[in-house]
């Protein structure tokens, strides 16, 4: 005797996604335009002034422009309705975007590191004044862009990625300003490549966290912030439930979570209100918005998915 339930989640899901794609659409557009212009300026002045730190910062900014484009595209895709082939819509594109983002950054880091190490062994003169002015402009642009993503950074991995990139860029540019001032003061050629290596270290640290989180989501791991044991305990403690099995919790996107479970209820399904209240509780207490629950009587033939080792 199986009672199936799909919680009608459309209104809530799309509310979430408008948050990611809608209100941040302008932030993405402005951020991409400003940063693309700045990358061109910064790379140009980096080569002219001989500063590897500026080139590293420009490379960092370019990877951020690409990551903003990817994140924006993913949040737009996530708003597309489901189809017969893609029954979840394109929500999980946001997970792929977060992965692509991290991969892009790591590639950029490799290229910059190689060039910087070469510079350490073959020091070249650097125009410190140019470095300072360009990096100060970078701080202004990156801080302004980061502030636009400040609001949504806790709810969505992609928005968090965008915020982290921009906040990191502002900090990196501040480091470049200090390096430029030191170069002017001392004339030491090693300051520039060492600053560049420090920038690489900073970017790697933030990228590693993003890569780890997005890999977990890509492997359908239980999203951060949701306690699998607590959910199992909650379901097992419901009135009339004697056992819980085949419990799965996975991310549909960087903002939405789905759950399926089999509940053994010897007294049978208490009715639609029970299922409705259960779905509401899962959404309210655990932020699981898309729950599908199957009710089984113990007297029925043993469920073939009862063993925890069977998926």
GUKE-826540 format. One record per residue (C-alpha): residue in one letter; x, y, z. Coordinates in pm, whole numbers, plus 50000, padded with zeros to 5 digits. Layout:
<pts>
<r a	xx X	yy Y	zz Z>
...
</pts>
This chain:
<pts>
<r x	xx 50000	yy 50000	zz 50000>
<r x	xx 50201	yy 50297	zz 49882>
<r x	xx 50082	yy 50653	zz 49924>
<r x	xx 50288	yy 50892	zz 49711>
<r x	xx 50312	yy 51260	zz 49765>
<r x	xx 50468	yy 51539	zz 49562>
<r x	xx 50474	yy 51867	zz 49743>
<r x	xx 50366	yy 52140	zz 49501>
<r x	xx 50674	yy 52355	zz 49519>
<r x	xx 50652	yy 52570	zz 49209>
<r x	xx 50571	yy 52904	zz 49370>
<r x	xx 50841	yy 52869	zz 49631>
<r x	xx 51111	yy 52739	zz 49398>
<r x	xx 51069	yy 53017	zz 49152>
<r x	xx 51062	yy 53271	zz 49432>
<r x	xx 51412	yy 53148	zz 49519>
<r x	xx 51531	yy 53163	zz 49166>
<r x	xx 51409	yy 53513	zz 49100>
<r x	xx 51629	yy 53598	zz 49395>
<r x	xx 51928	yy 53449	zz 49217>
<r x	xx 51859	yy 53554	zz 48862>
<r x	xx 51616	yy 53842	zz 48888>
<r x	xx 51741	yy 54081	zz 49155>
<r x	xx 52103	yy 53994	zz 49081>
<r x	xx 52063	yy 54029	zz 48704>
<r x	xx 52156	yy 54397	zz 48720>
<r x	xx 52446	yy 54325	zz 48954>
<r x	xx 52579	yy 54065	zz 48710>
<r x	xx 52542	yy 54298	zz 48409>
<r x	xx 52709	yy 54595	zz 48579>
<r x	xx 52980	yy 54376	zz 48734>
<r x	xx 53065	yy 54214	zz 48400>
<r x	xx 53076	yy 54546	zz 48211>
<r x	xx 53290	yy 54726	zz 48473>
<r x	xx 53531	yy 54439	zz 48521>
<r x	xx 53576	yy 54365	zz 48149>
<r x	xx 53678	yy 54727	zz 48091>
<r x	xx 53910	yy 54718	zz 48391>
<r x	xx 54078	yy 54391	zz 48283>
<r x	xx 54176	yy 54549	zz 47950>
<r x	xx 54313	yy 54861	zz 48122>
<r x	xx 54494	yy 54669	zz 48396>
<r x	xx 54657	yy 54412	zz 48166>
<r x	xx 54768	yy 54691	zz 47930>
<r x	xx 54926	yy 54896	zz 48209>
<r x	xx 55072	yy 54578	zz 48360>
<r x	xx 55268	yy 54502	zz 48045>
<r x	xx 55365	yy 54868	zz 47989>
<r x	xx 55487	yy 54916	zz 48347>
<r x	xx 55648	yy 54569	zz 48360>
<r x	xx 55444	yy 54470	zz 48667>
<r x	xx 55368	yy 54098	zz 48703>
<r x	xx 55152	yy 54179	zz 49006>
<r x	xx 54923	yy 54390	zz 48784>
<r x	xx 54914	yy 54117	zz 48517>
<r x	xx 54831	yy 53859	zz 48788>
<r x	xx 54556	yy 54085	zz 48917>
<r x	xx 54423	yy 54131	zz 48562>
<r x	xx 54425	yy 53753	zz 48511>
<r x	xx 54237	yy 53716	zz 48835>
<r x	xx 53984	yy 53978	zz 48726>
<r x	xx 53941	yy 53812	zz 48386>
<r x	xx 53866	yy 53477	zz 48546>
<r x	xx 53614	yy 53659	zz 48763>
<r x	xx 53445	yy 53812	zz 48460>
<r x	xx 53414	yy 53462	zz 48310>
<r x	xx 53283	yy 53327	zz 48640>
<r x	xx 53025	yy 53607	zz 48659>
<r x	xx 52911	yy 53523	zz 48304>
<r x	xx 52880	yy 53153	zz 48396>
<r x	xx 52697	yy 53223	zz 48723>
<r x	xx 52459	yy 53465	zz 48551>
<r x	xx 52387	yy 53217	zz 48272>
<r x	xx 52325	yy 52941	zz 48527>
<r x	xx 52081	yy 53149	zz 48732>
<r x	xx 51895	yy 53238	zz 48411>
<r x	xx 51888	yy 52870	zz 48303>
<r x	xx 51765	yy 52767	zz 48647>
<r x	xx 51451	yy 52976	zz 48592>
<r x	xx 51351	yy 52782	zz 48278>
<r x	xx 51050	yy 52554	zz 48327>
<r x	xx 51086	yy 52173	zz 48340>
<r x	xx 51036	yy 51972	zz 48018>
<r x	xx 50957	yy 51609	zz 47937>
<r x	xx 51332	yy 51537	zz 47913>
<r x	xx 51459	yy 51768	zz 48188>
<r x	xx 51196	yy 51709	zz 48453>
<r x	xx 51383	yy 51923	zz 48707>
<r x	xx 51428	yy 52200	zz 48453>
<r x	xx 51787	yy 52327	zz 48437>
<r x	xx 51824	yy 52396	zz 48807>
<r x	xx 52138	yy 52186	zz 48844>
<r x	xx 52317	yy 52403	zz 48586>
<r x	xx 52398	yy 52627	zz 48884>
<r x	xx 52601	yy 52338	zz 49034>
<r x	xx 52786	yy 52283	zz 48704>
<r x	xx 52854	yy 52658	zz 48688>
<r x	xx 53008	yy 52660	zz 49035>
<r x	xx 53233	yy 52369	zz 48931>
<r x	xx 53333	yy 52538	zz 48604>
<r x	xx 53410	yy 52855	zz 48798>
<r x	xx 53650	yy 52681	zz 49030>
<r x	xx 53818	yy 52498	zz 48739>
<r x	xx 53866	yy 52825	zz 48545>
<r x	xx 54027	yy 52993	zz 48840>
<r x	xx 54272	yy 52706	zz 48891>
<r x	xx 54376	yy 52723	zz 48524>
<r x	xx 54433	yy 53100	zz 48548>
<r x	xx 54639	yy 53045	zz 48864>
<r x	xx 54867	yy 52795	zz 48689>
<r x	xx 54946	yy 53035	zz 48404>
<r x	xx 55017	yy 53329	zz 48636>
<r x	xx 55236	yy 53119	zz 48868>
<r x	xx 55458	yy 53000	zz 48581>
<r x	xx 55520	yy 53355	zz 48458>
<r x	xx 55577	yy 53489	zz 48811>
<r x	xx 55835	yy 53224	zz 48899>
<r x	xx 56018	yy 53313	zz 48575>
<r x	xx 56017	yy 53680	zz 48687>
<r x	xx 56168	yy 53587	zz 49024>
<r x	xx 56472	yy 53445	zz 48846>
<r x	xx 56484	yy 53722	zz 48585>
<r x	xx 56386	yy 54042	zz 48769>
<r x	xx 56270	yy 54332	zz 48553>
<r x	xx 56217	yy 54700	zz 48633>
<r x	xx 55866	yy 54802	zz 48740>
<r x	xx 55691	yy 55142	zz 48726>
<r x	xx 55563	yy 55162	zz 49084>
<r x	xx 55351	yy 55477	zz 49038>
<r x	xx 55147	yy 55325	zz 48753>
<r x	xx 55092	yy 55010	zz 48961>
<r x	xx 54953	yy 55211	zz 49255>
<r x	xx 54707	yy 55417	zz 49045>
<r x	xx 54572	yy 55120	zz 48846>
<r x	xx 54535	yy 54904	zz 49160>
<r x	xx 54347	yy 55184	zz 49341>
<r x	xx 54094	yy 55193	zz 49055>
<r x	xx 54068	yy 54813	zz 49093>
<r x	xx 53981	yy 54846	zz 49462>
<r x	xx 53698	yy 55088	zz 49382>
<r x	xx 53551	yy 54874	zz 49103>
<r x	xx 53573	yy 54543	zz 49291>
<r x	xx 53435	yy 54681	zz 49617>
<r x	xx 53136	yy 54831	zz 49433>
<r x	xx 53068	yy 54499	zz 49255>
<r x	xx 53107	yy 54292	zz 49574>
<r x	xx 52854	yy 54512	zz 49756>
<r x	xx 52593	yy 54433	zz 49486>
<r x	xx 52619	yy 54061	zz 49571>
<r x	xx 52634	yy 54112	zz 49948>
<r x	xx 52264	yy 54036	zz 50005>
<r x	xx 52233	yy 53694	zz 49839>
<r x	xx 52569	yy 53545	zz 49935>
<r x	xx 52439	yy 53309	zz 50208>
<r x	xx 52159	yy 53149	zz 50008>
<r x	xx 52327	yy 53052	zz 49682>
<r x	xx 52670	yy 52906	zz 49610>
<r x	xx 52694	yy 53094	zz 49280>
<r x	xx 52612	yy 53430	zz 49437>
<r x	xx 52860	yy 53344	zz 49712>
<r x	xx 53116	yy 53266	zz 49443>
<r x	xx 53054	yy 53603	zz 49276>
<r x	xx 53077	yy 53787	zz 49611>
<r x	xx 53396	yy 53602	zz 49713>
<r x	xx 53561	yy 53672	zz 49378>
<r x	xx 53488	yy 54043	zz 49397>
<r x	xx 53575	yy 54084	zz 49765>
<r x	xx 53895	yy 53886	zz 49702>
<r x	xx 53976	yy 54109	zz 49405>
<r x	xx 53943	yy 54422	zz 49618>
<r x	xx 54179	yy 54275	zz 49881>
<r x	xx 54424	yy 54166	zz 49611>
<r x	xx 54425	yy 54514	zz 49456>
<r x	xx 54498	yy 54658	zz 49801>
<r x	xx 54801	yy 54428	zz 49819>
<r x	xx 54914	yy 54551	zz 49479>
<r x	xx 54886	yy 54916	zz 49595>
<r x	xx 55113	yy 54840	zz 49892>
<r x	xx 55358	yy 54657	zz 49662>
<r x	xx 55362	yy 54955	zz 49424>
<r x	xx 55437	yy 55195	zz 49709>
<r x	xx 55718	yy 54968	zz 49835>
<r x	xx 55866	yy 54945	zz 49485>
<r x	xx 55867	yy 55327	zz 49461>
<r x	xx 56025	yy 55357	zz 49806>
<r x	xx 56293	yy 55085	zz 49776>
<r x	xx 56336	yy 55005	zz 49407>
<r x	xx 56355	yy 54633	zz 49497>
<r x	xx 56260	yy 54425	zz 49192>
<r x	xx 56165	yy 54110	zz 49385>
<r x	xx 55866	yy 54281	zz 49552>
<r x	xx 55652	yy 54260	zz 49237>
<r x	xx 55678	yy 53884	zz 49165>
<r x	xx 55650	yy 53800	zz 49537>
<r x	xx 55328	yy 54006	zz 49553>
<r x	xx 55207	yy 53815	zz 49248>
<r x	xx 55273	yy 53481	zz 49425>
<r x	xx 55088	yy 53602	zz 49735>
<r x	xx 54790	yy 53693	zz 49513>
<r x	xx 54798	yy 53342	zz 49367>
<r x	xx 54795	yy 53198	zz 49721>
<r x	xx 54492	yy 53407	zz 49821>
<r x	xx 54296	yy 53308	zz 49510>
<r x	xx 54386	yy 52939	zz 49551>
<r x	xx 54259	yy 52937	zz 49910>
<r x	xx 53917	yy 53081	zz 49821>
<r x	xx 53889	yy 52867	zz 49505>
<r x	xx 53963	yy 52546	zz 49692>
<r x	xx 53661	yy 52604	zz 49921>
<r x	xx 53435	yy 52674	zz 49622>
<r x	xx 53563	yy 52365	zz 49438>
<r x	xx 53505	yy 52141	zz 49742>
<r x	xx 53150	yy 52269	zz 49799>
<r x	xx 53050	yy 52244	zz 49432>
<r x	xx 53200	yy 51893	zz 49400>
<r x	xx 52991	yy 51780	zz 49698>
<r x	xx 52678	yy 51922	zz 49533>
<r x	xx 52775	yy 51768	zz 49198>
<r x	xx 52803	yy 51427	zz 49365>
<r x	xx 52453	yy 51481	zz 49511>
<r x	xx 52588	yy 51509	zz 49864>
<r x	xx 52352	yy 51632	zz 50136>
<r x	xx 52373	yy 52014	zz 50105>
<r x	xx 52565	yy 52201	zz 50376>
<r x	xx 52340	yy 52317	zz 50657>
<r x	xx 52116	yy 52007	zz 50643>
<r x	xx 52172	yy 51737	zz 50907>
<r x	xx 52087	yy 51396	zz 50759>
<r x	xx 52064	yy 51234	zz 51104>
<r x	xx 51831	yy 51508	zz 51230>
<r x	xx 51600	yy 51464	zz 50927>
<r x	xx 51593	yy 51085	zz 50982>
<r x	xx 51516	yy 51140	zz 51351>
<r x	xx 51238	yy 51385	zz 51266>
<r x	xx 51075	yy 51143	zz 51018>
<r x	xx 51113	yy 50846	zz 51254>
<r x	xx 50955	yy 51043	zz 51538>
<r x	xx 50635	yy 51129	zz 51347>
<r x	xx 50319	yy 50983	zz 51505>
<r x	xx 50238	yy 50642	zz 51356>
<r x	xx 50581	yy 50594	zz 51193>
<r x	xx 50759	yy 50274	zz 51304>
<r x	xx 51055	yy 50286	zz 51062>
<r x	xx 51220	yy 50502	zz 50795>
<r x	xx 51421	yy 50368	zz 50498>
<r x	xx 51538	yy 50465	zz 50150>
<r x	xx 51595	yy 50822	zz 50272>
<r x	xx 51771	yy 51042	zz 50017>
<r x	xx 51848	yy 51414	zz 50042>
<r x	xx 52015	yy 51586	zz 49747>
<r x	xx 52058	yy 51929	zz 49590>
<r x	xx 51846	yy 52016	zz 49284>
<r x	xx 52044	yy 52338	zz 49242>
<r x	xx 52270	yy 52561	zz 49452>
<r x	xx 51957	yy 52687	zz 49633>
<r x	xx 51701	yy 52402	zz 49634>
<r x	xx 51693	yy 52063	zz 49802>
<r x	xx 51488	yy 51748	zz 49736>
<r x	xx 51407	yy 51452	zz 49959>
<r x	xx 51257	yy 51106	zz 49908>
<r x	xx 51180	yy 50858	zz 50186>
<r x	xx 50976	yy 50547	zz 50264>
<r x	xx 50787	yy 50562	zz 50595>
<r x	xx 50658	yy 50240	zz 50748>
<r x	xx 50319	yy 50317	zz 50911>
<r x	xx 50141	yy 50005	zz 51041>
<r x	xx 49816	yy 50201	zz 51074>
<r x	xx 49828	yy 50309	zz 50709>
<r x	xx 49849	yy 50659	zz 50565>
<r x	xx 49674	yy 50909	zz 50794>
<r x	xx 49566	yy 51110	zz 50488>
<r x	xx 49663	yy 51408	zz 50276>
<r x	xx 49676	yy 51653	zz 50567>
<r x	xx 49956	yy 51446	zz 50726>
<r x	xx 50156	yy 51461	zz 50401>
<r x	xx 50088	yy 51832	zz 50360>
<r x	xx 50197	yy 51911	zz 50716>
<r x	xx 50505	yy 51691	zz 50674>
<r x	xx 50611	yy 51874	zz 50358>
<r x	xx 50562	yy 52210	zz 50531>
<r x	xx 50765	yy 52101	zz 50832>
<r x	xx 51051	yy 51976	zz 50611>
<r x	xx 51054	yy 52307	zz 50428>
<r x	xx 51030	yy 52521	zz 50739>
<r x	xx 51267	yy 52329	zz 50969>
<r x	xx 51521	yy 52187	zz 50723>
<r x	xx 51487	yy 52406	zz 50408>
<r x	xx 51394	yy 52095	zz 50206>
<r x	xx 51137	yy 52226	zz 49960>
<r x	xx 51072	yy 51928	zz 49732>
<r x	xx 50971	yy 51620	zz 49933>
<r x	xx 50828	yy 51294	zz 49801>
<r x	xx 50721	yy 51041	zz 50066>
<r x	xx 50600	yy 50683	zz 50023>
<r x	xx 50391	yy 50525	zz 50299>
<r x	xx 50411	yy 50147	zz 50356>
<r x	xx 50231	yy 49912	zz 50597>
<r x	xx 50455	yy 49670	zz 50782>
<r x	xx 50221	yy 49384	zz 50703>
<r x	xx 50288	yy 49426	zz 50331>
<r x	xx 50574	yy 49241	zz 50160>
<r x	xx 50913	yy 49372	zz 50270>
<r x	xx 51023	yy 49672	zz 50060>
<r x	xx 51315	yy 49581	zz 49836>
<r x	xx 51474	yy 49918	zz 49917>
<r x	xx 51458	yy 49861	zz 50291>
<r x	xx 51827	yy 49777	zz 50327>
<r x	xx 52041	yy 50086	zz 50375>
<r x	xx 52301	yy 49937	zz 50139>
<r x	xx 52050	yy 49936	zz 49849>
<r x	xx 52012	yy 50259	zz 49654>
</pts>
